[in-house]
Amino acid sequence: MAKYNIYKIEKAKELSLLEKLQTVGLSLAGQKSVSGFTLSFYFSKEPEDIDIWWVDLYEDYFGSNSKPKNKVYFGVFLISNTSLSYAISMGKSHFYLKDFCDTDFGINLAERIADNNLKLKNSKLFGGKKSKTIISYQENSEFEYDSGESIHYVKARTIDKDKWGEVASFGNSAQLHLELPPDDLPGLVQAIEEELQKSPKIILPRATAIADKTKIAELDQKLVQEILNSTNAGLQPAEATVSGVDFVFLGKNQYRFIFDRRGQDIEGEPSLSALHDFINQHNVTWRLILTKSKSKFQTSITRVIQNH
């Protein structure tokens, strides 16, 4: 049975996505036209060698042999026509697709095809001591949520196992398990589009991004002042985040402050004192933007006022 991790790509960002795929080492391996869609398979023919952390620890036992490295292949299967663009993620490509996708797609689809039979849930909690939770449920557990809870991921049975598979996962993307060859994916995309036009069967609470530029600027300035005026508070990244439908846990992260494409690696977890040192070193006043890329949690600092 095939496992399809499906992203809905914003059509206006499709060309930018193709450029991104090229820069990260993906090249077009094959292409077909099926049912009015173009099916394009992008593959990492020569992936970079990846260091293995425990090799250095046991280097004395390798003798004269060269240190081994891992190769991690990944790919993207793009399904597009004049108005739609969907992508299937394979391997680590979900880290790249998430910047070009409709981030509400997975939860929107869950509200329409997930049965009221929850298996796993990941949420962000606002207004309390808890920050994020991952909760598994017993069989036949209905959807439930607390005040101030924003759903980021759910795994549940579907309303029609023949059409959607028995169990599906939903985050920024939707992961479906289906007996379906790749050439039949245009039909699945059309079925998904039809489903998204219907009214939701369940409502899942979620955080909404602020679009008001004035409000964003106001909040940015508050964040800047808190960072510059605070010395004791820490920069606490989440212990687990969701990329598409893949969980990324804190132990796999490395930290780096980035400015003008110059980076500074951080030992251990990031702190405000380390950030202050970085800001002073570059002699500027900044706005802080947090992003995640691959398995690295990156702090990108963008100038908003002026040089000192």
C-alpha positions as CSV (number, residue, x, y, z in Angstrom):
1,M,0.0,0.0,0.0
2,A,1.4,3.4,-1.0
3,K,1.9,6.2,1.5
4,Y,1.3,9.6,0.0
5,N,2.3,12.8,2.0
6,I,0.3,15.4,0.0
7,Y,0.8,19.1,0.0
8,K,-1.4,21.7,-1.7
9,I,1.0,24.2,-3.3
10,E,0.0,27.8,-3.8
11,K,-0.2,28.1,-7.5
12,A,1.5,31.5,-7.5
13,K,4.5,30.0,-5.7
14,E,5.0,27.0,-8.0
15,L,7.8,28.6,-10.1
16,S,9.6,29.6,-6.9
17,L,9.2,26.1,-5.6
18,L,10.8,24.7,-8.7
19,E,13.7,27.0,-8.3
20,K,14.1,26.0,-4.7
21,L,14.0,22.3,-5.6
22,Q,16.9,22.9,-8.0
23,T,19.0,24.7,-5.4
24,V,18.7,21.9,-2.9
25,G,19.8,19.3,-5.3
26,L,16.6,17.9,-7.0
27,S,16.5,17.5,-10.7
28,L,13.7,16.4,-13.0
29,A,13.9,12.6,-13.5
30,G,10.7,12.0,-15.5
31,Q,7.5,13.6,-16.6
32,K,4.1,12.5,-18.0
33,S,0.8,14.1,-19.0
34,V,-2.2,12.4,-17.5
35,S,-5.9,13.5,-17.5
36,G,-5.0,17.2,-18.1
37,F,-2.3,17.2,-15.4
38,T,1.5,17.2,-15.7
39,L,3.1,14.7,-13.5
40,S,6.8,15.6,-12.7
41,F,9.1,13.5,-10.6
42,Y,12.1,15.3,-9.0
43,F,14.8,13.3,-7.4
44,S,18.1,13.8,-5.6
45,K,20.5,11.9,-7.8
46,E,23.6,12.9,-5.9
47,P,22.6,13.7,-2.2
48,E,25.2,15.2,0.1
49,D,27.1,13.0,2.5
50,I,25.7,13.4,6.0
51,D,27.9,13.1,9.1
52,I,27.0,10.4,11.6
53,W,27.3,11.8,15.1
54,W,28.4,8.6,16.8
55,V,31.3,7.9,14.3
56,D,33.5,10.5,16.0
57,L,32.7,8.9,19.4
58,Y,33.9,5.5,18.3
59,E,36.6,6.6,15.8
60,D,39.3,4.6,17.6
61,Y,37.4,1.4,16.6
62,F,37.3,2.2,12.9
63,G,41.1,1.5,12.5
64,S,42.5,2.8,9.3
65,N,39.0,2.8,7.6
66,S,37.7,6.1,6.5
67,K,34.8,7.5,8.5
68,P,31.5,6.4,7.0
69,K,28.8,8.9,6.1
70,N,25.1,8.5,5.3
71,K,23.4,9.4,2.0
72,V,19.8,10.5,2.4
73,Y,17.8,10.4,-0.9
74,F,14.7,12.5,-1.2
75,G,12.2,13.5,-3.9
76,V,9.1,15.4,-4.9
77,F,6.3,14.3,-7.2
78,L,4.5,17.3,-8.6
79,I,0.9,17.2,-9.9
80,S,-0.1,20.4,-11.7
81,N,-2.4,21.9,-14.3
82,T,-3.2,25.5,-15.2
83,S,-5.1,26.1,-11.9
84,L,-3.9,23.5,-9.4
85,S,-0.6,22.4,-8.0
86,Y,-0.1,19.5,-5.5
87,A,3.1,17.8,-4.4
88,I,4.0,14.5,-2.8
89,S,6.8,14.6,-0.4
90,M,9.4,11.9,-0.1
91,G,12.2,11.9,2.5
92,K,13.3,15.3,3.8
93,S,11.6,17.3,1.0
94,H,8.8,18.2,3.4
95,F,11.3,20.8,4.9
96,Y,11.3,22.6,1.6
97,L,7.6,22.2,0.5
98,K,6.2,23.7,3.7
99,D,7.4,27.2,2.6
100,F,5.3,27.1,-0.6
101,C,2.2,25.3,0.5
102,D,-1.3,26.2,1.8
103,T,-0.5,25.7,5.5
104,D,-4.2,25.2,6.3
105,F,-4.8,22.5,3.7
106,G,-4.3,19.4,6.0
107,I,-6.5,20.6,8.8
108,N,-9.1,21.8,6.3
109,L,-9.2,18.4,4.8
110,A,-9.4,16.7,8.2
111,E,-12.5,18.7,9.0
112,R,-14.2,17.1,6.0
113,I,-12.9,13.5,5.7
114,A,-11.7,12.6,9.3
115,D,-14.2,10.5,11.2
116,N,-14.9,11.4,14.8
117,N,-12.5,8.7,15.9
118,L,-9.2,10.3,17.0
119,K,-5.9,8.4,17.4
120,L,-3.3,11.2,17.9
121,K,-3.3,14.9,18.3
122,N,-0.7,17.6,18.5
123,S,-1.7,21.1,19.8
124,K,-0.3,24.4,20.8
125,L,-1.8,25.8,24.0
126,F,-2.1,29.5,24.7
127,G,-2.6,31.1,28.1
128,G,-1.3,28.3,30.4
129,K,1.8,26.6,31.6
130,K,1.7,24.0,28.9
131,S,3.1,25.0,25.5
132,K,2.6,22.0,23.2
133,T,1.2,18.6,23.7
134,I,1.2,15.3,21.8
135,I,-1.7,13.0,23.0
136,S,-2.6,9.5,21.8
137,Y,-6.1,8.3,22.3
138,Q,-7.9,5.0,22.9
139,E,-10.1,3.5,20.3
140,N,-13.4,5.3,19.6
141,S,-12.2,8.6,21.2
142,E,-14.1,11.7,19.9
143,F,-12.4,15.0,19.1
144,E,-12.0,17.2,22.1
145,Y,-10.1,20.4,22.8
146,D,-9.6,23.0,25.6
147,S,-10.0,26.7,25.6
148,G,-7.0,28.4,24.0
149,E,-6.0,25.2,22.1
150,S,-4.8,25.4,18.5
151,I,-4.7,22.0,16.6
152,H,-1.6,21.5,14.5
153,Y,-1.9,17.8,13.7
154,V,-4.4,15.0,14.0
155,K,-4.4,11.3,13.1
156,A,-7.8,9.7,12.8
157,R,-9.9,7.2,10.9
158,T,-11.5,8.5,7.7
159,I,-15.2,8.6,6.8
160,D,-14.6,6.3,3.8
161,K,-11.7,3.9,3.9
162,D,-12.1,2.9,0.3
163,K,-11.8,6.5,-0.9
164,W,-9.3,7.9,1.6
165,G,-7.7,4.9,3.3
166,E,-8.6,3.6,6.8
167,V,-6.5,6.0,8.8
168,A,-5.0,9.4,7.7
169,S,-2.7,12.0,9.3
170,F,-3.3,15.8,8.8
171,G,-1.0,18.7,9.5
172,N,0.2,21.3,6.9
173,S,-0.1,18.3,4.6
174,A,-2.3,15.2,4.5
175,Q,-0.9,11.7,4.6
176,L,-3.1,9.0,3.0
177,H,-2.5,5.3,2.7
178,L,-4.0,4.1,-0.5
179,E,-3.8,1.3,-3.1
180,L,-3.2,3.8,-5.8
181,P,-0.4,4.1,-8.5
182,P,1.1,7.5,-9.1
183,D,-0.5,7.9,-12.5
184,D,-3.9,7.9,-10.8
185,L,-3.1,10.8,-8.4
186,P,-4.8,13.4,-10.6
187,G,-8.1,11.7,-9.8
188,L,-7.2,11.9,-6.1
189,V,-6.4,15.6,-6.4
190,Q,-9.7,16.3,-8.1
191,A,-11.5,14.3,-5.4
192,I,-9.7,16.4,-2.7
193,E,-10.7,19.6,-4.4
194,E,-14.3,18.6,-4.5
195,E,-14.2,17.7,-0.8
196,L,-12.7,21.0,0.1
197,Q,-15.7,22.8,-1.5
198,K,-18.0,21.1,1.0
199,S,-18.9,22.3,4.4
200,P,-16.8,20.8,7.2
201,K,-18.2,17.9,9.2
202,I,-16.2,18.9,12.3
203,I,-14.6,22.1,13.4
204,L,-11.0,22.1,14.7
205,P,-9.7,25.2,16.5
206,R,-6.5,26.7,15.1
207,A,-4.3,29.8,15.4
208,T,-4.8,32.4,12.7
209,A,-1.8,34.4,11.3
210,I,-2.2,38.2,11.7
211,A,-2.4,39.9,8.4
212,D,-2.7,43.6,9.5
213,K,0.8,45.1,8.8
214,T,0.3,47.8,11.3
215,K,-0.4,45.3,14.1
216,I,2.5,43.1,12.9
217,A,4.9,46.1,13.2
218,E,3.5,46.9,16.6
219,L,4.1,43.4,17.9
220,D,7.5,43.2,16.3
221,Q,8.6,46.3,18.2
222,K,7.3,44.8,21.5
223,L,9.3,41.7,20.8
224,V,12.4,43.7,20.0
225,Q,12.1,45.6,23.3
226,E,11.6,42.4,25.3
227,I,14.6,40.9,23.7
228,L,16.9,43.9,24.2
229,N,15.7,44.6,27.8
230,S,15.6,41.1,29.1
231,T,18.6,39.2,30.3
232,N,17.4,36.3,32.4
233,A,14.7,34.9,30.2
234,G,15.6,32.1,27.8
235,L,14.8,31.4,24.2
236,Q,12.9,28.2,24.6
237,P,12.3,26.3,21.4
238,A,9.4,23.7,21.3
239,E,10.4,20.2,22.3
240,A,8.6,18.9,19.2
241,T,7.3,20.6,16.1
242,V,5.3,19.3,13.1
243,S,6.6,19.7,9.5
244,G,3.8,18.6,7.3
245,V,2.8,15.4,9.1
246,D,6.4,14.6,10.4
247,F,7.4,15.3,14.0
248,V,10.7,17.0,14.5
249,F,12.0,16.5,18.0
250,L,14.3,18.9,19.9
251,G,17.2,16.4,20.2
252,K,17.7,16.5,16.5
253,N,18.1,20.3,16.3
254,Q,21.2,22.5,16.0
255,Y,21.0,26.2,16.6
256,R,22.5,29.1,14.6
257,F,22.0,32.9,14.5
258,I,21.9,34.2,11.0
259,F,22.5,37.7,9.7
260,D,23.3,38.7,6.1
261,R,23.9,35.0,5.3
262,R,26.6,34.9,7.9
263,G,26.0,32.4,10.6
264,Q,27.2,31.7,14.2
265,D,26.6,28.2,15.6
266,I,25.4,28.0,19.2
267,E,26.5,25.4,21.6
268,G,23.6,24.0,23.5
269,E,20.2,25.7,23.6
270,P,19.9,29.4,22.5
271,S,19.8,32.0,25.2
272,L,19.1,35.8,25.3
273,S,22.6,36.5,26.4
274,A,24.0,34.7,23.3
275,L,21.5,36.7,21.1
276,H,22.6,40.0,22.8
277,D,26.2,39.2,22.0
278,F,25.4,38.4,18.4
279,I,23.4,41.7,18.0
280,N,26.2,43.8,19.6
281,Q,28.8,42.1,17.5
282,H,26.9,43.2,14.3
283,N,26.2,46.7,15.7
284,V,22.6,47.0,14.6
285,T,19.1,47.2,15.9
286,W,17.0,44.3,14.7
287,R,13.7,42.5,14.5
288,L,13.8,38.8,15.4
289,I,12.2,36.2,13.1
290,L,12.3,32.5,14.0
291,T,12.4,29.9,11.3
292,K,13.1,26.2,10.9
293,S,15.0,24.8,8.0
294,K,15.8,21.1,7.5
295,S,16.7,19.8,11.0
296,K,18.1,23.2,12.1
297,F,16.3,25.8,14.1
298,Q,17.5,29.1,12.7
299,T,17.1,32.6,14.1
300,S,17.1,35.0,11.2
301,I,17.6,38.7,12.2
302,T,16.3,41.2,9.8
303,R,17.1,45.0,10.0
304,V,14.1,47.2,10.6
305,I,15.5,50.4,12.0
306,Q,19.1,51.5,11.2
307,N,22.8,50.9,11.9
308,H,24.1,52.4,15.1
